[in-house]
Amino acid sequence: MKKVTKGCVEIKNAIEVNQEQIKGQLSELVRQSVEETLNGLLAAEADQLCQAKRYERVAGRADTRAGHYKRSLQTQAGKVTLKMPKLRTLPFETRIIERYRRRESSVEEALLAMYYAGVSMRRVEDITDALWGARVRPSTLSDLNQKVAVKIDEWRTRPLTGRYVYVWLDAIWLKRTWAGEVCNVSVLVAIGVGEEGFREILGVQEGMKEDKESWSSFLKSLRRRGLKGTELFITDKCLGLVESLGEIFPEARWQRCVVHWYRNVLRVVPQTKWPEVAAMLKAIHAQENRSAARRKAQDVYTKLLAMKLTKASQIVREGVEETLAYMSFPREHWLKIRTTNPLERINREIRRRTRVVGAFPDGNAAVLLVAARLRHIAGSHWGTRIYMNMKHLENWKEPAI
């Protein structure tokens, strides 16, 4: 359509611009650029470790490539697919992706923590200005928290793909308000080691009580989301948990945390005899194999009886076998799979971070903030470096019992 005005021709609607389409195409170009850049940096790191470029034949090459595996990473530009290099002998570790994960998750966690701790709206504006470079108005704080909550829920209920050979389970106890009173609430946590040797947060869920019903619900959710191939669960001895494991994951073995077992024994021993008895207990798990550990446990049982420590000797006799399951796996993994220490360290960090809140308004709030902290930890060096060399499982044969 043309309109003539004073010798000039005005063209109206000559070109129709689909702004959403252009915006989408630009976003995809940015995402692709980020993906290519990160993969290029990963390849350069692999070349540096090998001390030679890919396919380059040079003297002094330290290692060679063995293909790659794919990992997804959520960035500000969208989800990108990373091609993580695999080397034939050396472990490949990178910190390139760590900053992307930590930046976003730390802001979200801070927002939730401020909200549940009752920080004033004025203070929230100042803090978000420092974190994001823009003030968050009080009227939008609730909406932001809802969006963050949705994102965290999607993360903690995501499908589990691949095989997790070892899985650690534990509960974190926090304070919550109920009918005007402060009471305890447990948050159940699961972490696992995948086939490539990286640690992952597998699940976070409110437990109310650390009983069979809570653990059964949690384990069923892990099974529904795809948890499979687990050879060993490492936990403390909670009867409800142990029973649920036998019902939901009957094909897996159970390892009782050695450290917790030591504590159970020492609890019925006079304090003056702790050093002597502790050394006796540690000697059991210093043996070369399960048969030798059983013989040592029998010696310890006999010595405890001679020391008139009847209750302690009974705990040793009845519980020692539950602490020896780890000996059926590669020796190189023993130190990491015989205790719940990998989870205990995380639990201490969570308690430190949630102490500022005091008592949570409800169980869901506790789960959200714990999940936010765990999501942050998963994106740090904790989750981006190889924790265990899983190649030891390739030619491993279970020793005779």
C-alpha positions as CSV (number, residue, x, y, z in Angstrom):
1,M,0.0,0.0,0.0
2,K,1.3,3.4,-1.0
3,K,0.5,6.8,0.4
4,V,1.7,10.0,-1.4
5,T,2.4,13.1,0.8
6,K,4.0,16.2,-0.6
7,G,6.1,14.4,-3.2
8,C,7.2,11.7,-0.9
9,V,6.2,8.1,-1.1
10,E,5.5,6.3,2.2
11,I,5.5,2.5,2.0
12,K,3.5,0.9,4.7
13,N,3.6,-2.8,5.6
14,A,6.1,-3.4,2.8
15,I,8.2,-5.7,5.1
16,E,6.8,-7.7,7.9
17,V,9.3,-8.7,10.6
18,N,8.7,-11.7,12.8
19,Q,10.6,-10.5,15.8
20,E,10.0,-13.7,17.8
21,Q,11.6,-15.8,15.0
22,I,14.6,-13.5,14.7
23,K,15.0,-13.5,18.5
24,G,14.9,-17.3,18.5
25,Q,17.4,-17.6,15.7
26,L,19.8,-15.2,17.4
27,S,19.5,-17.1,20.7
28,E,20.3,-20.3,18.9
29,L,23.3,-18.7,17.3
30,V,24.6,-17.6,20.7
31,R,23.9,-21.1,22.1
32,Q,25.9,-22.7,19.3
33,S,28.7,-20.3,19.8
34,V,28.9,-21.0,23.5
35,E,28.8,-24.7,22.8
36,E,31.6,-24.6,20.2
37,T,33.7,-22.4,22.4
38,L,33.5,-24.7,25.4
39,N,34.1,-27.8,23.3
40,G,37.1,-26.1,21.8
41,L,38.5,-25.3,25.3
42,L,37.9,-28.9,26.4
43,A,39.8,-30.2,23.4
44,A,42.7,-27.8,24.1
45,E,42.8,-29.1,27.7
46,A,43.0,-32.6,26.4
47,D,45.8,-31.7,24.0
48,Q,47.7,-30.1,26.9
49,L,47.4,-33.2,29.0
50,C,48.5,-35.4,26.1
51,Q,51.3,-32.9,25.3
52,A,50.3,-33.2,21.6
53,K,47.5,-32.3,19.4
54,R,45.0,-35.0,18.3
55,Y,46.4,-37.4,15.7
56,E,49.8,-35.7,16.0
57,R,52.8,-38.0,16.1
58,V,55.5,-36.4,18.3
59,A,58.1,-37.7,20.7
60,G,57.2,-37.2,24.3
61,R,53.5,-37.6,23.9
62,A,52.1,-38.3,27.4
63,D,48.8,-40.0,26.3
64,T,46.4,-40.5,23.5
65,R,42.7,-39.8,23.0
66,A,40.1,-42.5,23.5
67,G,37.0,-40.8,22.2
68,H,34.6,-38.8,24.2
69,Y,31.3,-38.9,26.1
70,K,28.5,-36.3,26.2
71,R,27.4,-34.2,29.1
72,S,24.7,-31.5,29.2
73,L,25.3,-28.1,30.7
74,Q,22.8,-25.4,31.3
75,T,24.2,-21.9,30.6
76,Q,22.7,-18.5,30.3
77,A,22.6,-19.1,26.5
78,G,20.6,-22.3,26.9
79,K,21.5,-26.0,27.2
80,V,24.7,-27.0,25.4
81,T,26.1,-30.5,24.8
82,L,29.7,-30.9,25.8
83,K,32.0,-33.5,24.3
84,M,34.1,-34.5,27.3
85,P,37.4,-36.0,26.1
86,K,38.5,-39.5,27.3
87,L,42.2,-40.4,27.5
88,R,43.6,-43.9,27.4
89,T,45.6,-43.8,30.7
90,L,45.3,-40.3,32.3
91,P,42.1,-39.1,34.0
92,F,40.6,-36.0,32.3
93,E,39.5,-33.3,34.7
94,T,38.3,-29.8,33.8
95,R,37.2,-26.7,35.6
96,I,35.9,-24.9,32.6
97,I,32.3,-25.7,33.2
98,E,32.5,-25.1,37.0
99,R,32.0,-21.3,36.9
100,Y,28.8,-21.6,34.8
101,R,27.1,-23.9,37.2
102,R,28.3,-22.1,40.3
103,R,27.3,-18.6,39.2
104,E,23.6,-19.4,38.6
105,S,23.0,-21.8,41.5
106,S,24.7,-19.6,44.1
107,V,22.4,-16.7,43.2
108,E,19.3,-18.9,43.5
109,E,20.4,-20.3,46.8
110,A,21.1,-16.9,48.2
111,L,17.6,-15.7,47.2
112,L,15.9,-18.7,48.9
113,A,18.0,-18.3,52.0
114,M,17.2,-14.6,52.3
115,Y,13.5,-15.3,51.8
116,Y,13.3,-18.1,54.4
117,A,15.5,-16.3,56.9
118,G,13.2,-13.3,57.0
119,V,15.6,-10.8,55.6
120,S,14.1,-7.3,55.1
121,M,12.9,-6.3,51.7
122,R,15.3,-3.3,51.7
123,R,18.2,-5.7,52.4
124,V,17.0,-8.1,49.7
125,E,17.1,-5.2,47.2
126,D,20.7,-4.3,48.2
127,I,21.9,-7.9,48.0
128,T,20.3,-8.7,44.7
129,D,21.7,-5.5,43.3
130,A,25.2,-6.8,44.3
131,L,24.6,-10.3,42.9
132,W,22.7,-9.5,39.7
133,G,23.5,-5.9,39.0
134,A,19.8,-5.1,39.3
135,R,17.5,-4.5,42.2
136,V,14.7,-7.0,42.8
137,R,11.5,-5.2,43.8
138,P,9.7,-6.6,46.9
139,S,6.6,-7.2,44.7
140,T,8.6,-9.6,42.5
141,L,10.5,-11.5,45.2
142,S,7.8,-14.0,45.7
143,D,7.5,-14.7,41.9
144,L,11.3,-15.1,41.6
145,N,11.3,-17.6,44.5
146,Q,8.5,-19.6,42.8
147,K,10.5,-19.7,39.5
148,V,13.6,-20.8,41.4
149,A,11.6,-23.4,43.3
150,V,10.3,-24.8,40.0
151,K,13.8,-25.0,38.5
152,I,15.2,-26.7,41.6
153,D,12.3,-29.2,41.7
154,E,13.0,-30.1,38.1
155,W,16.6,-30.7,38.9
156,R,16.0,-32.9,41.9
157,T,13.4,-35.0,40.1
158,R,15.2,-35.2,36.8
159,P,15.5,-38.6,35.1
160,L,18.5,-40.6,36.1
161,T,20.4,-42.0,33.1
162,G,23.4,-44.3,33.0
163,R,24.6,-46.7,35.7
164,Y,25.5,-45.8,39.3
165,V,27.6,-48.6,40.8
166,Y,27.9,-47.1,44.3
167,V,25.2,-45.1,46.1
168,W,25.4,-43.4,49.5
169,L,22.3,-42.6,51.5
170,D,21.8,-40.5,54.6
171,A,19.4,-38.1,56.3
172,I,19.9,-34.5,57.4
173,W,18.0,-33.3,60.4
174,L,16.7,-29.7,60.4
175,K,14.3,-27.6,62.4
176,R,10.8,-26.7,61.2
177,T,7.7,-25.0,62.7
178,W,4.5,-27.1,63.1
179,A,1.4,-25.7,64.7
180,G,3.3,-23.0,66.4
181,E,6.0,-25.3,67.7
182,V,9.5,-26.1,66.5
183,C,10.1,-29.8,65.6
184,N,12.6,-31.8,63.7
185,V,12.3,-32.7,60.0
186,S,14.6,-35.0,58.1
187,V,15.8,-34.4,54.5
188,L,16.8,-37.6,52.7
189,V,19.8,-37.4,50.4
190,A,21.3,-39.8,47.9
191,I,24.6,-39.4,46.0
192,G,26.2,-41.8,43.5
193,V,29.2,-42.5,41.4
194,G,28.6,-43.1,37.7
195,E,30.4,-45.2,35.2
196,E,32.9,-42.4,34.4
197,G,33.8,-41.9,38.1
198,F,32.0,-38.6,38.7
199,R,29.9,-38.0,41.8
200,E,26.3,-36.9,41.4
201,I,23.5,-35.8,43.6
202,L,20.8,-38.3,42.8
203,G,17.9,-37.3,45.0
204,V,16.6,-35.0,47.8
205,Q,13.3,-35.5,49.5
206,E,11.6,-34.7,52.8
207,G,11.4,-37.6,55.1
208,M,9.4,-36.3,58.1
209,K,10.7,-39.2,60.2
210,E,13.7,-41.4,59.3
211,D,11.4,-44.5,59.2
212,K,10.6,-47.2,56.7
213,E,7.8,-45.4,55.1
214,S,9.9,-42.3,54.4
215,W,12.9,-44.3,53.1
216,S,10.6,-46.6,51.0
217,S,9.0,-43.6,49.3
218,F,12.4,-42.1,48.6
219,L,13.9,-45.3,47.2
220,K,10.9,-45.9,45.0
221,S,11.2,-42.4,43.6
222,L,14.9,-43.1,42.7
223,R,13.8,-46.4,41.0
224,R,11.1,-44.6,39.0
225,R,13.5,-41.9,37.9
226,G,15.8,-44.5,36.4
227,L,18.3,-45.5,39.1
228,K,19.8,-48.8,38.0
229,G,22.9,-50.9,37.9
230,T,23.7,-50.2,41.6
231,E,26.0,-52.9,43.1
232,L,26.4,-51.4,46.6
233,F,24.4,-49.1,48.9
234,I,26.4,-47.5,51.7
235,T,24.4,-46.3,54.7
236,D,24.2,-46.2,58.5
237,K,22.1,-49.0,60.0
238,C,18.6,-47.6,60.1
239,L,16.2,-50.6,60.2
240,G,13.6,-48.9,58.0
241,L,16.2,-48.1,55.4
242,V,17.8,-51.5,55.4
243,E,14.4,-53.3,55.0
244,S,13.4,-50.9,52.2
245,L,16.6,-51.5,50.3
246,G,16.0,-55.3,50.4
247,E,12.5,-54.8,49.0
248,I,13.1,-52.2,46.3
249,F,16.7,-53.0,45.3
250,P,17.0,-56.7,46.1
251,E,19.8,-57.2,43.5
252,A,22.1,-54.7,45.3
253,R,24.3,-55.3,48.4
254,W,24.4,-53.2,51.5
255,Q,27.4,-51.9,53.3
256,R,27.0,-50.7,56.9
257,C,29.1,-47.6,57.6
258,V,32.2,-48.7,59.4
259,V,32.7,-45.4,61.3
260,H,29.1,-45.5,62.7
261,W,29.6,-49.2,63.7
262,Y,32.8,-48.2,65.6
263,R,30.8,-45.5,67.4
264,N,28.1,-48.0,68.3
265,V,30.7,-50.3,69.9
266,L,32.5,-47.5,71.8
267,R,29.2,-46.2,73.1
268,V,29.1,-49.2,75.5
269,V,32.8,-49.1,76.4
270,P,34.3,-47.0,79.3
271,Q,36.0,-43.9,78.0
272,T,39.3,-45.0,79.5
273,K,39.4,-48.0,77.2
274,W,38.4,-46.3,74.0
275,P,41.9,-46.1,72.4
276,E,42.6,-49.8,73.0
277,V,39.2,-51.0,71.7
278,A,39.2,-48.5,68.7
279,A,42.6,-50.0,67.7
280,M,41.2,-53.5,67.9
281,L,38.2,-52.6,65.7
282,K,40.3,-50.9,63.1
283,A,42.5,-54.0,62.9
284,I,39.5,-55.9,61.6
285,H,39.2,-53.7,58.5
286,A,42.9,-53.5,57.9
287,Q,42.9,-57.2,56.8
288,E,43.7,-58.3,53.3
289,N,40.4,-60.1,52.6
290,R,37.1,-61.0,54.1
291,S,38.2,-64.3,55.5
292,A,41.1,-62.7,57.4
293,A,38.8,-60.0,58.6
294,R,36.4,-62.6,60.0
295,R,39.2,-64.3,61.9
296,K,40.4,-61.0,63.3
297,A,36.8,-60.2,64.4
298,Q,36.6,-63.5,66.3
299,D,39.9,-62.6,68.1
300,V,38.4,-59.1,69.0
301,Y,35.3,-60.8,70.2
302,T,37.3,-63.1,72.5
303,K,39.4,-60.2,73.8
304,L,36.4,-58.1,74.6
305,L,34.9,-60.9,76.6
306,A,38.1,-61.3,78.5
307,M,38.0,-57.5,79.2
308,K,34.4,-58.1,80.6
309,L,33.0,-55.8,77.8
310,T,30.0,-58.1,77.1
311,K,27.8,-55.6,75.3
312,A,30.6,-54.5,73.0
313,S,31.6,-58.1,72.2
314,Q,27.9,-58.8,71.3
315,I,27.8,-55.9,68.9
316,V,31.0,-57.1,67.2
317,R,29.7,-60.7,66.9
318,E,26.3,-59.7,65.5
319,G,27.3,-56.7,63.3
320,V,30.7,-57.2,61.9
321,E,29.5,-59.1,58.8
322,E,27.4,-56.1,57.8
323,T,30.6,-54.0,57.6
324,L,32.5,-56.3,55.3
325,A,30.5,-56.0,52.1
326,Y,33.0,-53.6,50.6
327,M,35.6,-56.3,50.5
328,S,33.8,-57.9,47.5
329,F,34.8,-54.9,45.3
330,P,38.1,-53.7,43.9
331,R,40.7,-52.9,46.7
332,E,41.3,-49.5,45.1
333,H,37.7,-48.5,46.1
334,W,37.7,-49.8,49.6
335,L,38.5,-46.6,51.5
336,K,35.7,-44.7,49.8
337,I,32.9,-47.3,49.9
338,R,33.1,-48.6,53.4
339,T,31.8,-45.4,55.1
340,T,29.3,-42.6,54.6
341,N,32.0,-40.0,54.8
342,P,31.3,-38.6,51.3
343,L,27.8,-37.7,52.5
344,E,28.8,-36.6,56.0
345,R,31.0,-33.8,54.6
346,I,28.1,-32.5,52.5
347,N,25.7,-32.7,55.5
348,R,28.0,-30.5,57.6
349,E,28.1,-27.9,54.8
350,I,24.3,-28.0,54.5
351,R,23.9,-27.5,58.3
352,R,26.3,-24.6,58.2
353,R,24.5,-23.0,55.4
354,T,21.0,-23.5,56.8
355,R,21.8,-22.4,60.3
356,V,21.0,-18.8,59.3
357,V,17.3,-19.8,58.7
358,G,16.7,-21.3,62.1
359,A,13.4,-23.0,61.8
360,F,11.9,-23.5,58.4
361,P,8.2,-22.6,57.8
362,D,7.5,-26.1,56.5
363,G,9.2,-29.2,55.2
364,N,9.1,-28.2,51.6
365,A,11.1,-25.0,52.3
366,A,13.7,-27.1,54.0
367,V,13.9,-29.4,51.0
368,L,14.2,-26.5,48.6
369,L,17.0,-24.8,50.4
370,V,18.9,-28.1,50.9
371,A,18.4,-28.9,47.2
372,A,19.7,-25.5,46.2
373,R,22.9,-26.0,48.2
374,L,23.3,-29.5,46.8
375,R,22.8,-28.2,43.2
376,H,25.5,-25.6,43.9
377,I,27.9,-28.3,45.2
378,A,27.2,-30.5,42.3
379,G,28.2,-27.8,39.9
380,S,31.5,-27.1,41.8
381,H,34.8,-29.0,41.7
382,W,33.0,-31.6,43.8
383,G,31.0,-32.8,40.8
384,T,33.3,-31.9,37.9
385,R,36.4,-33.9,38.9
386,I,36.8,-37.7,38.7
387,Y,36.2,-39.1,42.2
388,M,37.0,-42.8,41.5
389,N,38.8,-44.7,38.8
390,M,36.0,-47.0,37.6
391,K,38.4,-48.8,35.2
392,H,39.2,-51.1,38.2
393,L,35.8,-52.7,37.7
394,E,36.4,-53.7,34.1
395,N,38.5,-56.8,34.8
396,W,37.5,-57.2,38.4
397,K,36.4,-60.6,39.7
398,E,34.7,-61.0,43.0
399,P,36.9,-62.9,45.5
400,A,35.6,-66.1,47.0
401,I,33.9,-65.6,50.3
